[in-house]
């Protein structure tokens, strides 16, 4: 059996078998996700510090966000995490057609998320909440509200970029599944891609309350 493992078309030459390759790729993804946590963690820390310093302005600016859109997007991403988890299970059991369907559903939900986010960005643009020379807000909180929206567009924009990358990865997984490369014996690419997708979803789970909810009903 060990000798046959070396001849598996998906086995890279530097590994002895598929199990070793799976462990290495999974570890690599976790290391990458740790660096992503540090990256987003710095942004979260910056936001929390400024929100503490300028609580009134950040609360006033937060009230201008479209809560129903953020709530809908939260539900969309939670659902996409479910379809992604089911896709990994389908890959493990070798159900190729189901796997392709679930990957397509995951990508569709990701596109819905980006569509709603684009609508939010356009809405903020219309009311002149994009930081810059044309920014408009009540005079009392003008400067610090602009800081809030700067962080809002930066954090949600970076998250959207990660979502677009995730969609590209899912498209590759769909193609590999279509070609029959993903099998019950070799499903690790889908599993590792799922870790990335779940991470992007978890980042939004933190962004949503921080940007949309905290302090919104404060007096």
LUMDRENGU-138083 format. One line per 10 residues: number of its first residue (from 0); their letters; for each residue z, y negated, x negated of N, C-alpha, C. Coordinates in Angstrom, 1 decimal. Layout:
N
NUM = a = Z:Y:X:Z:Y:X:Z:Y:X; ...
***
This chain:
219
0 = xxxxxxxxxx = 0.0:1.2:-0.8:0.0:0.0:0.0:0.0:-1.3:-0.8; 0.8:-1.4:-1.9:0.8:-2.6:-2.7:-0.6:-2.9:-3.3; -1.3:-1.8:-3.7:-2.6:-2.0:-4.3:-3.6:-2.6:-3.2; -3.5:-2.1:-2.0:-4.3:-2.6:-0.9:-4.0:-4.0:-0.6; -2.7:-4.4:-0.7:-2.4:-5.8:-0.5:-3.1:-6.8:-1.3; -3.4:-6.4:-2.6:-4.1:-7.3:-3.5:-5.5:-7.5:-3.1; -6.1:-6.7:-2.3:-7.5:-6.8:-1.8:-7.6:-7.6:-0.5; -6.5:-8.0:0.1:-6.5:-8.7:1.3:-7.3:-10.1:1.1; -8.3:-10.4:1.8:-9.1:-11.6:1.6:-8.3:-12.9:1.6; -7.1:-12.9:2.3:-6.3:-14.2:2.4:-5.3:-14.3:1.3
10 = xxxxxxxxxx = -5.2:-13.2:0.4:-4.2:-13.2:-0.6:-4.7:-14.0:-1.9; -4.0:-15.1:-2.3:-4.3:-15.8:-3.5:-4.0:-15.0:-4.7; -4.7:-15.2:-5.8:-4.6:-14.4:-6.9:-3.3:-14.4:-7.6; -2.5:-15.5:-7.4:-1.3:-15.7:-8.2:-0.1:-15.0:-7.5; -0.4:-14.4:-6.3:0.7:-13.7:-5.6:0.5:-12.2:-5.7; 1.6:-11.4:-5.6:1.5:-10.0:-5.6:1.2:-9.4:-4.3; 1.7:-10.0:-3.2:1.4:-9.5:-1.9:1.5:-10.7:-0.9; 1.2:-10.4:0.4:1.2:-11.4:1.4:2.6:-11.9:1.7; 3.6:-11.0:1.6:5.0:-11.5:1.8:5.4:-12.5:0.8; 5.1:-12.3:-0.4:5.4:-13.3:-1.5:4.7:-14.6:-1.2
20 = xxxxxxxxxx = 3.4:-14.5:-0.8:2.6:-15.7:-0.5:3.2:-16.5:0.6; 3.7:-15.7:1.7:4.3:-16.4:2.8:5.6:-17.1:2.5; 6.4:-16.5:1.6:7.7:-17.1:1.2:7.4:-18.4:0.4; 6.4:-18.4:-0.4:6.1:-19.5:-1.3:5.5:-20.7:-0.4; 4.6:-20.4:0.5:4.0:-21.4:1.3:5.1:-22.0:2.3; 6.0:-21.2:2.8:7.0:-21.7:3.7:8.0:-22.6:3.0; 8.4:-22.2:1.8:9.2:-23.0:0.9:8.6:-24.3:0.6; 7.3:-24.3:0.3:6.6:-25.5:-0.1:6.5:-26.5:1.1; 6.4:-25.9:2.3:6.4:-26.8:3.5:7.7:-27.4:3.7; 8.8:-26.7:3.5:10.1:-27.2:3.7:10.5:-28.3:2.7
30 = xxxxxxxxxx = 10.0:-28.1:1.4:10.2:-29.1:0.4:9.5:-30.4:0.8; 8.2:-30.2:1.3:7.4:-31.4:1.7:8.1:-32.1:2.9; 8.7:-31.3:3.8:9.4:-31.9:5.0:10.6:-32.7:4.5; 11.3:-32.2:3.5:12.5:-32.9:3.0:12.1:-34.3:2.4; 10.9:-34.4:1.7:10.4:-35.7:1.3:10.1:-36.6:2.4; 9.5:-36.0:3.5:9.2:-36.8:4.7:10.5:-37.3:5.4; 11.5:-36.5:5.4:12.8:-36.9:5.9:13.4:-38.1:5.1; 13.2:-38.1:3.8:13.7:-39.2:3.0:12.9:-40.4:3.3; 11.6:-40.2:3.5:10.7:-41.3:3.8:11.0:-42.0:5.1; 11.1:-41.2:6.1:11.4:-41.8:7.4:12.9:-42.3:7.5
40 = xxxxxxxxxx = 13.7:-41.6:6.7:15.2:-41.9:6.7:15.4:-43.3:6.2; 14.6:-43.8:5.2:14.7:-45.1:4.7:14.3:-46.1:5.8; 13.3:-45.8:6.6:12.9:-46.7:7.7:14.0:-46.8:8.8; 14.5:-45.6:9.1:15.6:-45.6:10.1:16.8:-46.4:9.6; 17.2:-46.2:8.4:18.3:-47.0:7.9:18.1:-48.5:7.9; 16.9:-48.9:7.5:16.5:-50.3:7.5:16.6:-50.8:9.0; 16.1:-50.1:9.9:16.1:-50.5:11.3:17.5:-50.6:11.8; 18.4:-49.7:11.5:19.8:-49.7:12.0:20.5:-50.9:11.4; 20.3:-51.2:10.1:21.0:-52.3:9.5:20.6:-53.6:10.2; 19.3:-53.8:10.3:18.8:-55.1:11.0:19.3:-55.1:12.4
50 = xxxxxxxxxx = 19.3:-54.0:13.1:19.7:-54.0:14.5:21.2:-54.4:14.6; 22.0:-54.0:13.6:23.4:-54.4:13.6:23.6:-55.9:13.3; 22.7:-56.4:12.4:22.8:-57.8:12.1:22.3:-58.7:13.2; 21.3:-58.3:13.8:20.6:-59.2:14.9:20.6:-58.4:16.2; 21.7:-58.0:16.7:21.8:-57.1:17.9:21.2:-57.8:19.1; 21.5:-59.1:19.3:21.0:-59.8:20.5:19.4:-59.9:20.5; 18.9:-60.2:19.4:17.4:-60.4:19.3:16.7:-59.0:19.4; 17.3:-58.0:18.8:16.7:-56.7:18.9:16.8:-56.1:20.3; 17.9:-56.4:21.0:18.0:-56.0:22.4:17.0:-56.6:23.3; 16.9:-58.0:23.1:15.9:-58.7:23.9:14.5:-58.2:23.6
60 = xxxxxxxxxx = 14.1:-57.9:22.3:12.8:-57.4:22.0:12.6:-56.0:22.6; 13.6:-55.2:22.5:13.5:-53.8:23.0:13.2:-53.8:24.5; 13.7:-54.7:25.2:13.5:-54.8:26.6:12.0:-55.0:27.0; 11.3:-55.5:26.0:9.8:-55.8:26.3:9.0:-54.6:26.1; 9.5:-53.5:25.6:8.7:-52.3:25.4:8.6:-51.6:26.7; 7.5:-50.8:26.9:7.2:-50.1:28.1:8.0:-48.7:28.1; 9.1:-48.7:28.8:10.0:-47.5:28.7:9.3:-46.3:29.3; 8.6:-46.5:30.5:7.9:-45.3:31.1:6.9:-44.7:30.2; 6.3:-45.5:29.3:5.3:-44.9:28.4:6.0:-44.1:27.3; 7.1:-44.7:26.8:7.8:-43.9:25.8:8.5:-42.7:26.3
70 = xxxxxxxxxx = 8.9:-42.7:27.6:9.5:-41.6:28.2:8.5:-40.5:28.4; 7.3:-40.9:28.9:6.2:-39.9:29.1:5.8:-39.3:27.8; 5.7:-40.1:26.8:5.3:-39.5:25.5:6.3:-38.6:24.9; 7.6:-38.8:25.2:8.6:-37.9:24.8:8.5:-36.5:25.5; 8.2:-36.6:26.8:7.9:-35.3:27.6:6.7:-34.6:27.0; 5.7:-35.4:26.7:4.4:-34.8:26.2:4.7:-34.1:24.9; 5.4:-34.7:24.0:5.7:-34.1:22.7:6.6:-32.9:22.8; 7.6:-32.9:23.7:8.4:-31.8:23.9:7.6:-30.6:24.4; 6.7:-30.9:25.3:5.8:-29.8:25.8:4.9:-29.3:24.7; 4.4:-30.2:23.8:3.5:-29.7:22.7:4.3:-28.9:21.7
80 = xxxxxxxxxx = 5.6:-29.1:21.6:6.4:-28.2:20.7:6.5:-26.8:21.3; 6.6:-26.8:22.6:6.6:-25.5:23.3:5.3:-24.7:23.1; 4.2:-25.4:23.3:2.9:-24.7:23.2:2.7:-24.3:21.7; 3.2:-25.1:20.8:3.1:-24.8:19.4:3.9:-23.5:19.0; 5.1:-23.5:19.6:5.9:-22.3:19.3:5.3:-21.1:19.9; 4.7:-21.2:21.1:4.0:-20.1:21.8:2.8:-19.7:21.0; 2.1:-20.6:20.4:1.0:-20.4:19.5:1.4:-19.5:18.3; 2.5:-19.9:17.7:3.0:-19.1:16.5:3.2:-17.7:17.0; 3.9:-17.5:18.1:4.2:-16.2:18.6:2.9:-15.4:18.9; 1.9:-16.1:19.5:0.6:-15.4:19.7:-0.1:-15.0:18.4
90 = xxxxxxxxxx = 0.1:-15.8:17.4:-0.5:-15.4:16.1:0.2:-14.2:15.5; 1.5:-14.2:15.7:2.3:-13.0:15.2:1.9:-11.7:15.9; 1.6:-11.8:17.1:1.2:-10.6:17.9:-0.3:-10.3:17.9; -1.0:-11.2:17.2:-2.5:-10.9:17.1:-3.3:-11.2:18.4; -2.7:-12.0:19.3:-3.5:-12.4:20.5:-4.4:-13.6:20.2; -5.5:-13.3:19.7:-6.4:-14.4:19.2:-6.8:-15.4:20.3; -7.2:-14.9:21.5:-7.7:-15.8:22.5:-6.6:-16.7:23.0; -5.4:-16.1:23.2:-4.2:-16.9:23.6:-3.8:-17.9:22.6; -3.9:-17.5:21.3:-3.6:-18.4:20.2:-4.5:-19.6:20.3; -5.8:-19.4:20.4:-6.8:-20.5:20.5:-6.5:-21.4:21.7
100 = xxxxxxxxxx = -6.2:-20.8:22.8:-5.9:-21.6:24.0:-4.6:-22.5:23.8; -3.6:-21.9:23.2:-2.4:-22.7:22.9:-2.6:-23.8:21.9; -3.3:-23.5:20.9:-3.6:-24.5:19.9:-4.4:-25.7:20.5; -5.4:-25.3:21.4:-6.1:-26.3:22.1:-5.2:-27.2:23.0; -4.3:-26.5:23.6:-3.4:-27.3:24.5:-2.5:-28.2:23.7; -2.1:-27.7:22.5:-1.2:-28.5:21.6:-2.0:-29.8:21.2; -3.3:-29.6:20.8:-4.1:-30.7:20.4:-4.3:-31.7:21.5; -4.5:-31.1:22.7:-4.8:-32.0:23.9:-3.5:-32.9:24.2; -2.4:-32.3:24.1:-1.1:-33.0:24.3:-1.0:-34.1:23.2; -1.3:-33.8:22.0:-1.3:-34.8:20.9:-2.2:-35.9:21.2
110 = xxxxxxxxxx = -3.4:-35.6:21.7:-4.3:-36.7:22.1:-3.8:-37.6:23.2; -3.1:-36.9:24.2:-2.5:-37.7:25.3:-1.4:-38.6:24.7; -0.6:-38.2:23.8:0.4:-39.0:23.2:-0.3:-40.2:22.5; -1.3:-40.0:21.7:-2.0:-41.1:21.0:-2.6:-42.1:22.0; -3.1:-41.5:23.1:-3.8:-42.4:24.1:-2.7:-43.3:24.7; -1.6:-42.8:25.1:-0.5:-43.6:25.6:0.0:-44.6:24.6; 0.1:-44.2:23.4:0.6:-45.1:22.3:-0.5:-46.3:22.1; -1.8:-45.9:22.2:-2.8:-47.0:22.1:-2.7:-48.0:23.2; -2.4:-47.5:24.4:-2.2:-48.3:25.6:-1.0:-49.3:25.4; 0.1:-48.7:24.8:1.3:-49.6:24.5:0.9:-50.7:23.5
120 = xxxxxxxxxx = 0.2:-50.3:22.4:-0.2:-51.3:21.4:-1.1:-52.4:22.0; -2.0:-52.0:22.9:-2.8:-53.0:23.5:-2.0:-53.9:24.4; -1.0:-53.3:25.1:-0.2:-54.1:26.0:0.6:-55.1:25.2; 1.1:-54.7:24.1:1.9:-55.7:23.2:1.0:-56.7:22.6; -0.3:-56.4:22.3:-1.2:-57.3:21.8:-1.6:-58.4:22.9; -1.7:-58.0:24.1:-2.1:-58.9:25.2:-1.0:-59.9:25.4; 0.3:-59.5:25.3:1.4:-60.5:25.5:1.9:-61.1:24.2; 1.0:-61.0:23.1:1.3:-61.7:21.8:2.6:-61.2:21.2; 2.8:-59.9:21.2:4.0:-59.4:20.5:3.7:-58.7:19.2; 2.5:-58.9:18.7:2.1:-58.4:17.4:2.5:-59.4:16.4
130 = xxxxxxxxxx = 3.3:-59.1:15.4:3.8:-60.0:14.4:2.7:-60.7:13.7; 2.8:-62.0:13.4:1.8:-62.8:12.8:1.7:-64.2:13.3; 0.7:-64.9:13.0:0.6:-66.3:13.4:0.6:-66.5:15.0; 0.1:-65.5:15.7:0.0:-65.6:17.1:1.2:-65.0:17.9; 2.2:-64.6:17.2:3.4:-64.0:17.8:4.1:-65.0:18.7; 4.4:-64.5:19.9:5.1:-65.4:20.9:6.3:-64.7:21.4; 7.4:-65.4:21.5:8.7:-64.9:22.0:9.6:-66.1:22.3; 10.6:-65.8:23.1:11.6:-66.9:23.4:12.1:-67.5:22.1; 12.3:-68.8:22.1:12.6:-69.5:20.8:13.9:-69.0:20.2; 14.9:-68.7:21.1:16.2:-68.3:20.6:16.1:-67.1:19.7
140 = xxxxxxxxxx = 15.2:-66.1:20.0:15.2:-64.9:19.2:13.8:-64.7:18.5; 13.1:-65.8:18.3:11.7:-65.7:17.8:11.6:-65.0:16.5; 12.4:-65.4:15.5:12.3:-64.9:14.1:12.7:-63.4:14.1; 13.8:-63.1:14.7:14.4:-61.8:14.6:13.7:-60.8:15.5; 13.1:-61.3:16.6:12.3:-60.4:17.5:11.0:-60.0:16.8; 10.5:-60.9:16.0:9.3:-60.6:15.2:9.6:-59.5:14.2; 10.8:-59.5:13.6:11.3:-58.5:12.7:11.4:-57.2:13.5; 11.9:-57.2:14.7:11.9:-56.0:15.5:10.5:-55.4:15.7; 9.6:-56.2:16.1:8.3:-55.7:16.4:7.5:-55.3:15.1; 7.9:-55.9:14.0:7.3:-55.4:12.7:7.8:-54.0:12.4
150 = xxxxxxxxxx = 9.1:-53.8:12.6:9.6:-52.4:12.4:9.0:-51.4:13.4; 8.9:-51.9:14.6:8.4:-51.1:15.7:7.0:-50.6:15.4; 6.1:-51.5:15.0:4.7:-51.1:14.7:4.6:-50.3:13.4; 5.5:-50.6:12.5:5.5:-49.8:11.2:5.9:-48.4:11.5; 7.0:-48.2:12.2:7.6:-46.9:12.4:6.7:-46.0:13.3; 6.3:-46.6:14.4:5.5:-45.9:15.4:4.1:-45.7:14.8; 3.6:-46.6:14.0:2.3:-46.5:13.4:2.2:-45.3:12.4; 3.3:-45.3:11.6:3.3:-44.2:10.6:3.5:-42.8:11.3; 4.3:-42.8:12.4:4.4:-41.6:13.2:3.0:-41.2:13.8; 2.3:-42.2:14.3:1.0:-41.9:14.8:0.0:-41.3:13.8
160 = xxxxxxxxxx = 0.1:-41.8:12.6:-0.7:-41.3:11.5:-0.4:-39.9:11.2; 0.9:-39.6:11.2:1.3:-38.2:11.0:0.8:-37.3:12.2; 0.8:-37.8:13.4:0.3:-37.1:14.5:-1.2:-36.8:14.3; -2.0:-37.8:13.9:-3.4:-37.6:13.6:-3.6:-36.5:12.6; -2.8:-36.5:11.5:-2.9:-35.5:10.5:-2.6:-34.1:11.1; -1.6:-34.1:12.0:-1.2:-32.9:12.6:-2.4:-32.3:13.5; -3.1:-33.2:14.2:-4.2:-32.8:15.0:-5.3:-32.2:14.1; -5.5:-32.8:12.9:-6.5:-32.3:12.0:-6.1:-30.9:11.5; -4.8:-30.7:11.2:-4.3:-29.4:10.8:-4.5:-28.4:11.9; -4.2:-28.8:13.2:-4.3:-27.8:14.3:-5.8:-27.5:14.5
170 = xxxxxxxxxx = -6.7:-28.4:14.3:-8.2:-28.1:14.4:-8.6:-27.1:13.4; -8.0:-27.2:12.2:-8.3:-26.2:11.1:-7.8:-24.8:11.6; -6.6:-24.8:12.1:-5.9:-23.5:12.6:-6.8:-22.9:13.7; -7.3:-23.7:14.6:-8.1:-23.2:15.7:-9.4:-22.6:15.1; -10.0:-23.3:14.1:-11.2:-22.7:13.5:-10.9:-21.4:12.8; -9.8:-21.3:12.0:-9.5:-20.1:11.4:-9.2:-19.0:12.4; -8.6:-19.3:13.5:-8.4:-18.3:14.5:-9.7:-17.9:15.1; -10.6:-18.8:15.4:-11.9:-18.5:15.9:-12.7:-17.6:15.0; -12.6:-17.8:13.7:-13.3:-17.0:12.7:-12.6:-15.6:12.5; -11.4:-15.4:13.1:-10.7:-14.1:13.0:-9.9:-14.0:11.7
180 = xxxxxxxxxx = -9.7:-15.1:11.0:-9.0:-15.1:9.7:-7.5:-15.0:10.0; -7.0:-15.6:11.1:-5.6:-15.5:11.5:-5.5:-14.2:12.3; -4.6:-13.3:11.7:-4.3:-12.0:12.4:-2.8:-11.8:12.4; -2.5:-10.7:13.0:-1.0:-10.3:13.1:-0.5:-10.1:11.7; -1.4:-9.7:10.8:-0.9:-9.5:9.4:-0.8:-10.8:8.6; -1.7:-11.7:8.9:-1.8:-12.9:8.2:-1.8:-14.1:9.2; -0.6:-14.6:9.5:-0.4:-15.7:10.5:0.3:-16.8:9.9; 0.7:-16.8:8.6:1.5:-17.8:8.0:1.0:-19.2:8.1; -0.4:-19.4:8.0:-0.9:-20.8:8.1:-0.5:-21.4:9.4; -0.5:-20.7:10.5:-0.1:-21.2:11.9:1.4:-21.5:11.9
190 = xxxxxxxxxx = 2.1:-20.6:11.3:3.6:-20.8:11.3:4.0:-22.0:10.5; 3.4:-22.2:9.3:3.7:-23.3:8.5:3.2:-24.6:9.1; 2.1:-24.6:9.8:1.6:-25.8:10.5:2.5:-26.1:11.6; 3.0:-25.1:12.3:4.0:-25.4:13.3:5.2:-26.1:12.9; 5.7:-25.8:11.7:6.9:-26.5:11.1:6.5:-28.0:11.0; 5.4:-28.3:10.5:5.0:-29.7:10.4:4.9:-30.4:11.8; 4.3:-29.7:12.8:4.2:-30.3:14.1:5.5:-30.5:14.7; 6.5:-29.6:14.6:7.8:-29.8:15.1:8.5:-30.9:14.4; 8.3:-31.1:13.1:8.9:-32.2:12.4:8.4:-33.6:13.0; 7.1:-33.7:13.2:6.6:-34.9:13.8:7.2:-35.2:15.2
200 = xxxxxxxxxx = 7.3:-34.1:16.0:7.9:-34.3:17.3:9.4:-34.7:17.2; 10.1:-34.2:16.2:11.6:-34.5:16.1:11.7:-36.0:15.6; 10.8:-36.5:14.8:10.8:-37.9:14.4:10.7:-38.8:15.6; 9.9:-38.4:16.5:9.7:-39.2:17.8:11.0:-39.1:18.6; 11.7:-38.0:18.6:12.9:-37.8:19.4:14.0:-38.8:18.9; 13.9:-39.2:17.6:14.8:-40.2:17.1:14.3:-41.6:17.4; 13.0:-41.8:17.2:12.4:-43.1:17.4:12.6:-43.6:18.9; 12.4:-42.7:19.8:12.4:-43.1:21.2:13.7:-43.8:21.6; 14.9:-43.2:21.4:16.1:-43.9:21.8:16.4:-45.1:20.9; 16.1:-45.1:19.6:16.4:-46.2:18.8:15.6:-47.5:19.2
210 = xxxxxxxxx = 14.3:-47.3:19.5:13.5:-48.4:19.8:13.5:-48.8:21.3; 13.6:-47.8:22.2:13.4:-48.1:23.6:14.7:-48.2:24.4; 15.8:-47.5:24.0:16.9:-47.3:24.9:18.2:-48.0:24.4; 18.5:-47.9:23.1:19.8:-48.4:22.7:20.0:-49.9:22.9; 21.0:-50.2:23.6:21.3:-51.6:23.9:20.5:-52.2:25.0; 19.6:-51.5:25.6:18.7:-52.0:26.6:19.4:-52.6:27.8; 20.5:-52.0:28.2:21.2:-52.5:29.3:22.5:-53.3:28.9; 22.6:-53.7:27.7:23.7:-54.5:27.2:23.6:-55.9:27.8; 24.8:-56.5:28.0:24.8:-57.8:28.6:25.0:-58.8:27.5
***
